[in-house]
Amino acid sequence: MKYLLLIILLALLFFVLGFKRARPAAPPAEKKKPGPATPQDMLSCAHCGLHLPRDEALPGMGGVFCSAAHRSQYEAEHGGPR
């Protein structure tokens, strides 16, 4: 009888230990998803009116532009640098 009780206790112990190992660990608090990017000012191209973020705009005479081609076209039409 006491061997049966010992076998039941050992089986219960293995079951509890196995159940704890099978559970997925909680994700660490350090690995958080990055938040949304900070908003940027939107500027419009002086030639075509396309809106683009400030860091992608090309400065030129008469405003900002979406591409080097539009900048040179605009400066040629409006009397660019002399």
C-alpha positions in Angstrom: 0.0 0.0 0.0 2.7 2.5 0.9 4.5 1.7 -2.5 1.3 2.6 -4.3 1.1 5.9 -2.4 4.8 6.6 -3.2 4.2 5.9 -6.9 1.2 8.2 -6.9 3.1 11.0 -5.2 6.0 10.6 -7.7 3.7 10.7 -10.7 2.0 13.8 -9.3 5.4 15.5 -8.8 6.5 14.7 -12.4 3.1 15.9 -13.7 3.4 19.2 -11.9 7.0 19.7 -13.0 6.3 18.8 -16.6 3.3 21.2 -16.6 5.4 24.1 -15.4 8.1 23.4 -18.1 5.5 23.2 -20.9 4.0 26.7 -20.2 5.6 29.4 -22.4 7.6 32.0 -20.5 6.3 35.5 -20.2 7.9 37.9 -22.7 10.6 40.1 -21.0 9.5 43.6 -20.2 12.6 45.1 -22.0 11.5 44.0 -25.5 8.7 46.4 -26.2 7.4 47.2 -29.6 8.7 50.5 -30.9 6.1 53.3 -30.9 4.9 55.1 -33.9 7.3 57.4 -35.6 7.1 61.1 -34.8 5.2 63.2 -37.2 7.0 65.4 -39.7 6.1 68.6 -41.4 4.7 68.1 -44.9 5.9 70.5 -47.6 4.6 70.9 -51.2 6.9 71.0 -54.2 7.0 74.5 -55.7 6.8 73.0 -59.2 4.2 70.3 -59.2 2.5 70.7 -55.7 3.3 67.1 -54.5 3.3 66.9 -50.7 6.4 65.2 -49.2 8.0 65.0 -45.7 10.5 67.8 -44.8 13.5 65.4 -44.7 12.8 64.2 -48.3 12.4 67.7 -49.8 15.2 69.3 -51.9 15.8 73.0 -51.1 16.2 75.4 -54.1 15.6 78.9 -55.3 11.9 79.7 -54.8 11.0 76.9 -52.4 11.4 73.2 -51.9 11.1 70.5 -54.6 10.3 66.8 -54.9 13.2 66.0 -57.3 16.3 67.6 -58.8 14.6 67.7 -62.2 11.7 69.8 -60.9 14.2 72.1 -59.1 16.2 72.7 -62.3 13.0 73.1 -64.4 11.5 75.6 -61.9 14.7 77.6 -61.7 15.0 77.7 -65.5 11.4 78.9 -65.9 11.6 81.5 -63.1 15.0 82.9 -63.7 17.1 80.8 -61.3 20.6 81.6 -60.1 22.5 84.1 -62.2 
